[in-house]
Amino acid sequence: MDYKKIIKSRAVRIKIMQAMSFVPDKWMLSLQYKIKTGRKLNLKNPQRYTEKLQWYKMYYRDPVMKQCVDKYEVRKYVEDCGLGSILNECYGVYNSPDEIDFLNLPDSFVLKDTLGGGGNSVILVPDKSKLNIEQVKQQMAQWVAESTSVKHPGREWVYDGMPHRIIAEKFISSNPETGGLIDYKLFCFGGRVACLYVMGNRENGLKVGIYDRDFRKLDAYISYDEKMETEAKKPENFEEMCEIAEKLSAKFPHARIDLFDQNGVITFGEITFFSGSGYTLFNPDEFDFQLGDFFQLPQNTKA
């Protein structure tokens, strides 16, 4: 069932899910998993990566995870890990779009929802002179108006009770002819990188390749994203990127560390604990099990 075709508006889908906050997490996760993957969720003995992510949502709680998913508060965590040098320049954090002084922002910048994920929560401004300020203020007003007093649609507890704010950061320029700004999403388990997504060509439609720890392209891809047919070039500082990801993820059973590498400069993106909210469909399906083998669930936490 493609629920997005039935309910096309993302805002409407979110409101429906929020209205169902009274439904117990276990029931809601089982229902969503069935709708989005077509499979029954196994929480008693999860084997798939996507199943283990649902278990992770349900049974693992570390308050530091709430800090790490906030795009402003995570900066302190990165600094505490001794990695402040990889933070992107921050121009300010705001509770409302009306607080933003656009005149004092540089000619190019990026605006983000501090609790957002995906393209709906990011506004790229490569040229401020062409910006429709009132239009983007309306979009940001929707971000900060979103309630977190109700449960997250995907039951990702890390967002519960957290305020939506707006963060302005430096715009990282890139060349579309060489793949645009490449996003390296490193999947870490027990503080070790197992594999990564390489995501590029954002200007011409996002393309994704999956690579192993040695940067060898795997014959696997996300079924609903455009497959990256060409081989991505291995960054010269790839080992440094892995060391950074492993240092940032060391505290957690699993974390995805997103980094950018532009002209040899590594910049921190974000930390994600529930990649794709645990509903990603892989092709081949076997990759879901292979990724799940890396994910050792904590033994002292029981379902």
Helices and strands as residue ranges (DSSP letters): H 3-6, H 10-19, H 25-37, H 49-59, H 64-69, H 74-80, G 84-86, E 90-94, G 97-99, G 102-104, E 109-113, G 119-121, E 122-125, G 128-130, H 133-145, G 157-159, E 166-169, G 176-178, E 183-189, E 192-200, G 202-204, E 207-212, E 221-222, E 226-227, H 238-249, E 254-262, E 265-272, G 275-278, E 282-283, H 286-294
